[in-house]
Structures are given as structure tokens and as C-alpha cells.
Amino acid sequence: MNLKGKKIGIALTGSFCTFDKIFKEMEKLVETGAEVYTIFSNASQQISSRFGKPEEFMERAEAITGRKPICTIEGAEPIGPQSYLDIYVVFPCSGNTIAKLANGITDTPVLMGAKAHLRNNKPLVISVSTNDAMGMNMKNIGLLLNAKNIYFVPFGQDDPIKKTNSLIAHTDRLIPTLEFALEGEQIQPILQPFTR
Ligand SMILES: Cc1cc2nc3c(=O)[nH]c(=O)nc-3n(C[C@H](O)[C@H](O)[C@H](O)COP(=O)(O)O)c2cc1C
């Protein structure tokens, strides 16, 4: 499915090391003619780290999309009643947000947006990026893999020797993942190794 004209929510959570890759994919989506809306979790609005300052990330998102990021729960809530997004992708999705989403917790703009969007029976995509994916969070990933209207960007172990529980998504597979999800299908294979 062509993404031209599709309204896509990109929800950024606190996996800061992936943000550079996220913005590259965001640019590609805008180039394809998609209308992109960004939603920032509280952590992604507040935490400064060696990967950058949150205000710079939010400015970058606005520069790419031409829209101010959604930064509050009340700002994300209309995604439900107005049903204005075709698809919502948590990109990147932290372990924290995976755990909350799988357990029905809605205490950040990203989670509010996800809940609001899911109520409309529309596709939600997860782009996992967490060191505890195959540890404490495996059960939550399992719940989401089995949940209606939830799809995953293919993922793999990024460093099986030093970070044995870590999984990250192949962010460069975002566009085909969205195309499949909009047709109600999970792109396969979902498990894809990283070649070094
Ligand atoms: C520099 C830095 C990098 C981080 N990277 C990750 C990450 O890649 N994956 C992850 O799950 N959490 C990561 N975290 C922790 C999350 O930011 C933290 O759990 C936060 O509460 C997530 O909130 P959110 O899911 O609402 O965005 C990182 C934190 C810092 C300070």
C-alpha cells in the first residue's frame, strides 16, 4: 500500500540512542507524501543525554513534519474521538512503554495516543528497542505480539555477546512494516538477525 496521503503518528519514547535513525525514517515518510504527527513521551521531552537535548529532538521533529509535536496526555486524547490517524507507530518503543502498554497503563502522551488509536480498531506498530527485551519484558512482548491490531517492526539481537537480553528493531524496515500493517498483516519474518 502506498503511504502517500496516509496520516501516521510517530510516538517517540526514551530509547535515545536510536533517535538519529528514527529521524531518518521520518524524513523518508514525509518524502513519500505521508502526513506525519509526532508524539513525545514525558521522558523523551525531559531527558538530556549524550545523545542530545530533548528540545533539539522536538525542534527536529517539527522541522521534518511541519507540525508541533504532541507533548501532553490531553493533546493525544483527541486521536481517539477524532480518529484522524491511519496508523500509529511507537518508534522507538522503550521497555518501559512496552510494559505499560501490555498492562493497560496510560500515563504518558505516547500511551494515551496508543490507547486512543487502538479504540478505533486501527493498526498500531511497535519498534522495540530495549536491553531487557528477552529478560523482564519478554512476557510483555509476547502479550503484544498476540494482541489484535498490534504489529512489530522486524527485530533481532543487536549484541548477543555483551547484551544478551537486548532486542532492537530494524528501523530501516519501517516503511514496508507500515504498508503491511495497513493491510492488516504482520510483515515476515519478524525475527531478523543483524549481520556485522
Ligand atoms: C541515555 C539513555 C538511554 C536510554 N536508552 C534506552 C533504550 O534504548 N531502551 C529502553 O527501553 N530504555 C532506555 N532508557 C531508559 C528510558 O528512557 C526510561 O525507561 C524511561 O522511563 C522511558 O520512558 P518512556 O517509555 O515513557 O519514554 C534510556 C535512558 C537514558 C538516560
The ligand as an ORCA input file, in Angstrom:
! r2SCAN-3c Opt
* xyz 0 1
  C      20.793      7.824     27.719
  C      19.629      6.901     27.927
  C      19.359      5.913     27.015
  C      18.293      5.024     27.208
  N      18.064      4.065     26.280
  C      17.046      3.212     26.441
  C      16.768      2.219     25.457
  O      17.442      2.108     24.419
  N      15.730      1.391     25.672
  C      14.931      1.493     26.784
  O      13.987      0.708     26.907
  N      15.160      2.429     27.731
  C      16.187      3.292     27.575
  N      16.416      4.264     28.522
  C      15.550      4.327     29.697
  C      14.226      5.042     29.389
  O      14.475      6.342     28.881
  C      13.403      5.100     30.674
  O      12.986      3.781     30.999
  C      12.180      5.988     30.564
  O      11.445      5.901     31.781
  C      11.308      5.605     29.411
  O      10.091      6.309     29.469
  P       9.101      6.286     28.237
  O       8.892      4.850     27.863
  O       7.841      6.895     28.749
  O       9.706      7.102     27.166
  C      17.482      5.146     28.354
  C      17.724      6.176     29.269
  C      18.785      7.037     29.071
  C      19.012      8.135     30.071
*
